[in-house]
């Protein structure tokens, strides 16, 4: 794909501003304008894309920066045991390949996204939204985090307060795409934000057990979309929203809401202090999108690999429950390292995703309301000291 990327941005370097004319070996350019600018910089830095070793060094640096940003998020949440970071750093051949061997644009988008999440944790929401939009402009998979981000913005600022943040996201997209929008706006929008694009069955990791005609069927795609929306709705209503007020209260100004919080227990400790809630909402929003994806290609593993430890360990864990969670990480890694994918590997991946979703749903369930103690019929015994 590196060669195709360089051919796509070379057309822009030569003055082509019609997005439909930017093409490479693998077909037409299908990423937004931020991708063009970033990889144009790499194009010039690597001698018009010929110095691949230098590009690999640059992506190795990006990999280390990405790990630093992820570690900082995990340090702030303080949920994952230290030994799990070994698997994140050293045990994934596929992630190392995506970053340093294949030079995909997915790691670039995810590194910018993790920087945005760090800013959200520091309560720098405007700058975080700016970087979130920049990540979207590199690759659209970042939009899987968008439902969670919208929920967080409404939670913190209300409807009127979150509009300026959304305007930051929209304005950056307009500014980045302006050179192409002025020449061929329809061509730019249909190519860079094509939500109906068909995927090739030979590259799918998650739906190999289906017949190809089912995989390409629009009704199947619509079913996945409905499942995605239903999952987001259920999590928003019952897992992200912890207040006893109606979820419509998020539209109000935060100062006008009734702040009714559930009692402090091990199940809802996630939401004390706010930072756990930010990470949980964003990571689970993305994971729901991955589970319902029309197709996952091998480079898409980076979309959620670094979030898996948090999703597995953010719920209360007994000593005996650590090994099944490590086993889940191992099976997911094995599924992504099976090439080409098989019926067994794709089914196993769905089973693992389902188990993660189940433990997220039941592990973060609100505690039952405590029953008031029944008054005793027997008279209270008064101690001699009290007498």
Protein Blocks (a to p, Z undefined) as FASTA:
>chain_A
ZZmmmmmmmmmmnopabfklpccfkoccfbdfklmmmmmmmmmmnonolammlmmmmmmm
mmmmmmmmmmmmmmmnomacfklmmmmmmmmmklmmmmmmnopaklmmmmmmmmmmmmmm
nopaklmmmmmmmmmmmomklmmmmmmmmmmmmmmnommlmmmmmmmmmmmmmmmmmmmm
mmmmmlmmmmmmcckbccdfklpmklmmpcfklmmpmklmmmmmmmmmmmmmmmmmmmmp
mcfbdfklmmpcfklpccddddddfklmmmgghlmmmmmmmmmmmmmmmmmpfbdcfklm
mmmmmmmmmmmmmpccdfklmmmmmmmmmmmmmmmmpccddfklmmmmmmmmmmmmmmmm
mmmgccdddddddddfbdcdddfklZZ
